[in-house]
Amino acid sequence: MLDRFRYRAYGLCLDVNRPLPFLVPAAPCADVDVYIEFAGTQPFPLPLQERAEWYASPQQTRSGDPKLTIVSLDGSDGQGFVQLRFGGHRRFAEFTISQDAKQVWASWGVRAPFEDIAWLFVRPVMSMILWLRGITCLHASVVAVNGGAIAFVGGNGAGKSSTAAALAQRGYAVLADDVAVLVDAQEFFLVPPTYPTLALQPQTAQELLGAQDLPPLWSEEEKRHLHLEQGTGAFRFEANPLALAAIYFLGARGPNHAPFAVERVTPAEGLVRLLANRYLRAHRSNEQRIRQFDLLSRVAKQVPLRQVQFPNELTALPRVCEMIAQDMSEFAIAI
């Protein structure tokens, strides 16, 4: 029997046919949520009929094709599938996901390095799996403070990963980057760990780490991969789920002379912002939409909410960290 490997990420247990050393191992007896086959050059083994194109990324590869295309397909037995195609017409990589998000088949071109395929799975493909399973996620990076999870929420370019990295440099452990899963525990909301990596723009990595050269996430991506260690010290990873203690909204950053400020956000305004910052905002069903609205409504009422304002310059990060650290020192979790 071929070896199988089990990992835990985004609150799910993954059963994989190849080792993924950057993920956190799961106990051998853990119930499996998703089975993944990394099949190399072998295409998906069943005939599929393309039904519709869901999405084509506005970002392009070097050859001018969309970096990502998502299509829905039907199998001969009527089972539905979703396929993520990376790299345009040359199909750098292809991930076929069953409609119930319990099975994934990954295939790729002969020249594609496995490290690229693994990172594509861990980031955009896992996000699609979470969406298909109806799991509510925020566009957020999360750090651990006083035994609780502090989320930094915002759109692309808001500074989520940069803020988390600057706090990680000060010794705060990172729980999640870019995608934060919310698990409803009724009296509180848990944020499970994702995987031990921060994705940073090259300029941010240079500012924080000096001349250290970090590898790209994958060959078509500018962002750099900063590995997080478990244990103590700077740039470490929190491998245990934590209760959500506070949310900081990072809006559009002001000009270089803009003031630094942390302001309270009302539950009503917070709900609007949470809805706007869901990761993949479409719904598969009306039931999913209602369930998600209810969860985020309770988050807005129960969790302290803040708005952070700061200048749009990397040199502002140390002062931003001081300001946020002073404000969030009051948040602690007792469960």
LOZAVO-635868 format. One record per residue (C-alpha): residue number from 1; residue in one letter; y negated, z negated, x. Coordinates in Angstrom, 1 decimal. Layout:
BEGIN
R    k  r      py      pz      px
R  NUM  A       Y       Z       X
...
REM end
This chain:
BEGIN
R    k  r      py      pz      px
R    1  M     0.0     0.0     0.0
R    2  L    -3.4     0.9     1.3
R    3  D    -5.8    -1.9     2.1
R    4  R    -8.5    -2.7    -0.5
R    5  F   -11.7    -4.7     0.1
R    6  R   -13.6    -6.9    -2.3
R    7  Y   -17.3    -7.6    -2.2
R    8  R   -19.9    -9.3    -4.4
R    9  A   -23.3    -7.7    -5.0
R   10  Y   -25.8    -7.8    -7.9
R   11  G   -23.6   -10.4    -9.6
R   12  L   -20.6    -8.0    -9.8
R   13  C   -17.3    -8.0    -7.9
R   14  L   -16.5    -4.6    -6.3
R   15  D   -13.1    -3.4    -5.2
R   16  V   -13.4    -0.7    -2.5
R   17  N   -11.0     1.4    -0.6
R   18  R   -13.1     1.3     2.6
R   19  P   -14.8    -1.7     4.3
R   20  L   -18.5    -2.1     3.7
R   21  P   -19.4    -4.7     6.4
R   22  F   -23.0    -5.2     5.2
R   23  L   -21.9    -6.6     1.8
R   24  V   -20.8   -10.2     1.1
R   25  P   -17.0   -10.5     0.8
R   26  A   -15.7   -11.8    -2.5
R   27  A   -12.7   -14.1    -3.0
R   28  P    -9.4   -12.1    -3.1
R   29  C    -8.7   -13.6    -6.6
R   30  A   -12.0   -12.7    -8.1
R   31  D   -12.0   -10.6   -11.3
R   32  V   -13.0    -7.0   -10.4
R   33  D   -15.9    -5.4   -12.3
R   34  V   -16.0    -2.0   -10.6
R   35  Y   -13.4     0.0    -8.6
R   36  I   -14.9     2.4    -6.0
R   37  E   -13.1     5.2    -4.2
R   38  F   -14.8     6.7    -1.2
R   39  A   -12.9    10.0    -1.1
R   40  G   -14.6    11.9     1.7
R   41  T   -14.5    15.6     1.2
R   42  Q   -12.1    15.3    -1.8
R   43  P   -13.9    16.3    -5.1
R   44  F   -13.4    14.3    -8.3
R   45  P    -9.8    14.9    -9.2
R   46  L   -10.3    15.8   -12.9
R   47  P   -12.0    18.8   -14.5
R   48  L   -15.5    18.0   -15.8
R   49  Q   -17.9    19.9   -18.1
R   50  E   -21.6    19.4   -17.4
R   51  R   -23.3    18.4   -20.7
R   52  A   -27.0    17.7   -19.7
R   53  E   -29.3    17.0   -16.9
R   54  W   -30.8    13.5   -17.2
R   55  Y   -33.1    13.4   -14.2
R   56  A   -34.4    15.4   -11.2
R   57  S   -36.3    13.4    -8.6
R   58  P   -39.8    14.6    -7.8
R   59  Q   -39.1    13.6    -4.1
R   60  Q   -37.7    16.6    -2.2
R   61  T   -35.3    17.0     0.7
R   62  R   -36.4    18.9     3.8
R   63  S   -35.0    22.0     2.2
R   64  G   -37.2    21.6    -0.9
R   65  D   -34.4    20.5    -3.3
R   66  P   -34.7    17.3    -5.4
R   67  K   -33.4    14.3    -3.4
R   68  L   -31.5    13.1    -6.5
R   69  T   -30.3    14.8    -9.7
R   70  I   -28.4    12.9   -12.4
R   71  V   -26.3    14.7   -15.0
R   72  S   -23.9    13.7   -17.8
R   73  L   -20.5    15.3   -18.0
R   74  D   -17.4    15.3   -20.2
R   75  G   -13.8    15.0   -19.2
R   76  S   -11.0    17.0   -20.8
R   77  D    -9.9    13.9   -22.7
R   78  G   -13.4    13.3   -24.1
R   79  Q   -14.3    10.5   -21.7
R   80  G   -17.9    10.6   -20.5
R   81  F   -19.1    10.5   -16.9
R   82  V   -22.5    10.3   -15.1
R   83  Q   -22.9    12.0   -11.8
R   84  L   -25.5    11.3    -9.1
R   85  R   -26.0    14.3    -6.8
R   86  F   -27.9    13.7    -3.6
R   87  G   -29.4    16.4    -1.4
R   88  G   -30.0    19.2    -3.8
R   89  H   -27.8    22.4    -3.9
R   90  R   -26.0    21.6    -0.7
R   91  R   -24.7    18.4    -2.3
R   92  F   -25.1    15.9     0.6
R   93  A   -23.2    13.4    -1.6
R   94  E   -21.9    13.1    -5.1
R   95  F   -21.0     9.9    -7.0
R   96  T   -19.1    10.3   -10.3
R   97  I   -19.3     7.1   -12.5
R   98  S   -17.2     6.5   -15.7
R   99  Q   -19.3     5.9   -18.8
R  100  D   -18.2     2.3   -18.9
R  101  A   -19.3     1.9   -15.2
R  102  K   -15.9     0.5   -14.2
R  103  Q   -14.8     3.4   -11.9
R  104  V   -16.8     5.3    -9.2
R  105  W   -15.6     8.3    -7.2
R  106  A   -17.7     9.2    -4.1
R  107  S   -17.4    12.5    -2.2
R  108  W   -19.6    14.0     0.4
R  109  G   -20.0    16.9     2.8
R  110  V   -18.1    16.9     6.1
R  111  R   -21.3    16.4     8.2
R  112  A   -22.6    13.4     6.2
R  113  P   -22.1    10.1     8.1
R  114  F   -20.3     7.4     6.1
R  115  E   -23.2     5.0     6.8
R  116  D   -25.5     7.2     4.7
R  117  I   -23.0     7.4     1.8
R  118  A   -22.5     3.6     1.8
R  119  W   -26.2     2.9     1.6
R  120  L   -26.7     5.5    -1.2
R  121  F   -23.9     3.6    -3.1
R  122  V   -25.4     0.2    -2.5
R  123  R   -28.9     1.1    -3.6
R  124  P   -29.4     3.9    -6.2
R  125  V   -25.8     4.2    -7.3
R  126  M   -25.5     0.5    -8.0
R  127  S   -28.7     0.6    -9.9
R  128  M   -27.2     3.2   -12.2
R  129  I   -24.0     1.1   -12.6
R  130  L   -26.1    -1.9   -13.7
R  131  W   -28.0     0.2   -16.2
R  132  L   -24.8     1.7   -17.7
R  133  R   -23.4    -1.8   -18.1
R  134  G   -26.5    -2.9   -20.0
R  135  I   -27.6    -5.5   -17.3
R  136  T   -31.3    -6.3   -17.3
R  137  C   -33.0    -5.8   -13.9
R  138  L   -36.5    -6.1   -12.7
R  139  H   -38.2    -4.0   -10.1
R  140  A   -38.6    -7.0    -7.8
R  141  S   -37.9    -8.6    -4.5
R  142  V   -36.8   -12.2    -4.5
R  143  V   -37.0   -15.1    -2.0
R  144  A   -35.5   -18.6    -2.2
R  145  V   -37.9   -21.5    -2.4
R  146  N   -37.0   -25.2    -3.0
R  147  G   -33.6   -24.3    -4.4
R  148  G   -35.1   -21.7    -6.8
R  149  A   -35.6   -18.0    -6.9
R  150  I   -39.2   -16.6    -6.7
R  151  A   -39.6   -13.0    -7.8
R  152  F   -42.3   -10.6    -6.6
R  153  V   -42.5    -7.9    -9.3
R  154  G   -44.3    -4.6    -9.1
R  155  G   -44.0    -0.8    -9.0
R  156  N   -43.5     1.4    -6.0
R  157  G   -45.9     0.6    -3.2
R  158  A   -47.0    -2.7    -4.7
R  159  G   -45.8    -4.7    -1.6
R  160  K   -42.6    -6.3    -2.9
R  161  S   -40.5    -5.8     0.2
R  162  S   -43.5    -6.3     2.5
R  163  T   -44.3    -9.7     0.9
R  164  A   -40.6   -10.7     1.0
R  165  A   -40.3    -9.7     4.6
R  166  A   -43.4   -11.6     5.6
R  167  L   -42.1   -14.7     3.9
R  168  A   -38.7   -14.1     5.5
R  169  Q   -40.3   -14.1     8.9
R  170  R   -41.6   -17.6     8.0
R  171  G   -38.1   -18.8     7.2
R  172  Y   -37.7   -18.2     3.5
R  173  A   -34.3   -16.7     2.7
R  174  V   -34.2   -13.3     0.8
R  175  L   -32.1   -13.1    -2.3
R  176  A   -32.8    -9.6    -3.4
R  177  D   -34.8    -6.5    -2.5
R  178  D   -36.3    -4.0    -4.9
R  179  V   -33.7    -4.7    -7.7
R  180  A   -33.4    -8.2    -9.2
R  181  V   -30.6    -8.8   -11.8
R  182  L   -31.4   -11.4   -14.5
R  183  V   -28.4   -13.3   -15.8
R  184  D   -29.0   -15.2   -19.1
R  185  A   -27.8   -18.8   -18.7
R  186  Q   -29.6   -19.9   -21.9
R  187  E   -31.5   -22.8   -20.5
R  188  F   -32.5   -20.9   -17.4
R  189  F   -32.1   -17.4   -15.8
R  190  L   -30.0   -16.8   -12.7
R  191  V   -30.8   -14.2   -10.0
R  192  P   -27.6   -13.3    -8.1
R  193  P   -27.8   -12.0    -4.5
R  194  T   -27.8    -8.3    -3.9
R  195  Y   -27.0    -7.5    -0.2
R  196  P   -28.4    -8.7     3.1
R  197  T   -31.0    -6.0     3.8
R  198  L   -34.7    -5.4     3.4
R  199  A   -36.0    -1.9     3.1
R  200  L   -39.3    -1.5     4.9
R  201  Q   -41.8     1.3     5.4
R  202  P   -42.0     2.1     9.2
R  203  Q   -45.6     0.9     9.4
R  204  T   -44.6    -2.5     7.9
R  205  A   -41.6    -2.8    10.2
R  206  Q   -43.8    -2.1    13.2
R  207  E   -46.4    -4.7    12.0
R  208  L   -43.8    -7.4    11.5
R  209  L   -41.4    -6.7    14.3
R  210  G   -43.5    -5.0    17.0
R  211  A   -41.7    -2.3    19.0
R  212  Q   -38.2    -3.0    17.5
R  213  D   -36.8     0.3    16.3
R  214  L   -35.0    -0.1    12.9
R  215  P   -32.5     2.5    11.6
R  216  P   -33.4     4.5     8.4
R  217  L   -31.6     3.6     5.2
R  218  W   -30.2     7.2     5.2
R  219  S   -31.1    10.4     6.9
R  220  E   -33.4    11.7     4.1
R  221  E   -35.3     8.3     3.8
R  222  E   -38.3     7.1     5.6
R  223  K   -37.7     3.4     4.9
R  224  R   -36.1     1.3     7.5
R  225  H   -33.2    -1.1     7.3
R  226  L   -33.8    -4.7     8.4
R  227  H   -30.5    -6.6     8.3
R  228  L   -30.6   -10.2     7.2
R  229  E   -28.4   -12.9     8.7
R  230  Q   -26.9   -15.9     7.0
R  231  G   -27.7   -19.3     8.4
R  232  T   -31.0   -20.7     9.5
R  233  G   -34.2   -19.2    11.0
R  234  A   -36.2   -16.1    10.2
R  235  F   -35.0   -13.1     8.4
R  236  R   -32.0   -14.7     6.7
R  237  F   -30.1   -13.9     3.5
R  238  E   -29.4   -16.3     0.5
R  239  A   -25.8   -15.5    -0.6
R  240  N   -25.7   -17.8    -3.7
R  241  P   -27.2   -17.2    -7.1
R  242  L   -30.4   -19.2    -7.8
R  243  A   -32.3   -20.0   -11.0
R  244  L   -35.5   -18.1   -11.5
R  245  A   -38.3   -20.5   -10.8
R  246  A   -41.4   -18.3   -10.9
R  247  I   -42.6   -14.7   -11.1
R  248  Y   -45.5   -13.2    -9.1
R  249  F   -46.8    -9.8   -10.3
R  250  L   -48.1    -7.6    -7.5
R  251  G   -50.5    -5.1    -9.0
R  252  A   -52.5    -2.3    -7.5
R  253  R   -53.9    -3.6    -4.3
R  254  G   -57.7    -3.6    -3.9
R  255  P   -59.8    -2.2    -1.1
R  256  N   -60.0    -3.9     2.3
R  257  H   -62.8    -6.2     1.2
R  258  A   -61.0    -7.2    -2.1
R  259  P   -60.7   -11.0    -2.6
R  260  F   -57.5   -13.0    -2.3
R  261  A   -56.5   -14.7    -5.6
R  262  V   -53.5   -16.1    -7.5
R  263  E   -54.1   -16.4   -11.2
R  264  R   -52.0   -17.6   -14.1
R  265  V   -50.6   -15.0   -16.5
R  266  T   -50.0   -15.8   -20.2
R  267  P   -46.6   -15.3   -21.8
R  268  A   -47.9   -12.5   -24.0
R  269  E   -49.4   -10.6   -21.0
R  270  G   -46.4   -11.4   -18.9
R  271  L   -44.0    -9.9   -21.4
R  272  V   -45.9    -6.6   -21.3
R  273  R   -45.7    -6.6   -17.5
R  274  L   -42.0    -7.5   -17.5
R  275  L   -41.2    -4.7   -19.9
R  276  A   -43.2    -2.3   -17.7
R  277  N   -41.4    -3.4   -14.6
R  278  R   -37.8    -3.1   -15.8
R  279  Y   -35.6    -1.2   -13.3
R  280  L   -34.7     2.0   -15.2
R  281  R   -36.6     1.5   -18.4
R  282  A   -34.6     3.8   -20.8
R  283  H   -32.1     2.3   -23.2
R  284  R   -28.6     3.4   -24.0
R  285  S   -28.7     2.0   -27.5
R  286  N   -31.0     0.2   -29.9
R  287  E   -28.9    -2.9   -29.5
R  288  Q   -29.4    -2.9   -25.8
R  289  R   -33.2    -2.5   -26.3
R  290  I   -33.3    -5.5   -28.7
R  291  R   -31.2    -7.6   -26.4
R  292  Q   -33.3    -6.8   -23.4
R  293  F   -36.6    -7.5   -25.3
R  294  D   -35.2   -10.9   -26.4
R  295  L   -34.2   -11.9   -22.9
R  296  L   -37.5   -10.9   -21.3
R  297  S   -39.4   -12.6   -24.2
R  298  R   -37.7   -15.9   -23.3
R  299  V   -38.3   -15.3   -19.6
R  300  A   -42.0   -14.9   -20.2
R  301  K   -42.1   -18.1   -22.2
R  302  Q   -40.0   -20.3   -19.9
R  303  V   -40.8   -19.1   -16.4
R  304  P   -44.2   -19.7   -14.7
R  305  L   -46.1   -16.3   -14.3
R  306  R   -48.7   -15.4   -11.7
R  307  Q   -50.8   -12.4   -10.8
R  308  V   -51.5   -11.9    -7.1
R  309  Q   -54.5   -10.0    -5.8
R  310  F   -55.1    -9.1    -2.1
R  311  P   -56.5    -6.3     0.0
R  312  N   -54.5    -3.1     0.7
R  313  E   -53.9    -3.7     4.4
R  314  L   -51.0    -5.1     6.4
R  315  T   -53.2    -7.5     8.3
R  316  A   -53.7    -9.3     5.0
R  317  L   -50.0   -10.3     4.8
R  318  P   -50.3   -13.6     6.8
R  319  R   -53.0   -14.9     4.5
R  320  V   -51.2   -13.6     1.4
R  321  C   -48.1   -15.6     2.5
R  322  E   -50.2   -18.8     3.0
R  323  M   -51.8   -18.4    -0.4
R  324  I   -48.5   -17.7    -2.1
R  325  A   -46.6   -20.5    -0.2
R  326  Q   -49.3   -23.0    -1.2
R  327  D   -49.1   -22.0    -4.9
R  328  M   -45.3   -21.8    -5.1
R  329  S   -44.7   -25.1    -3.3
R  330  E   -44.8   -26.7    -6.8
R  331  F   -41.8   -24.7    -8.1
R  332  A   -38.5   -26.4    -7.7
R  333  I   -35.3   -26.2    -9.6
R  334  A   -33.1   -29.0   -10.8
R  335  I   -30.0   -27.9   -12.6
REM end
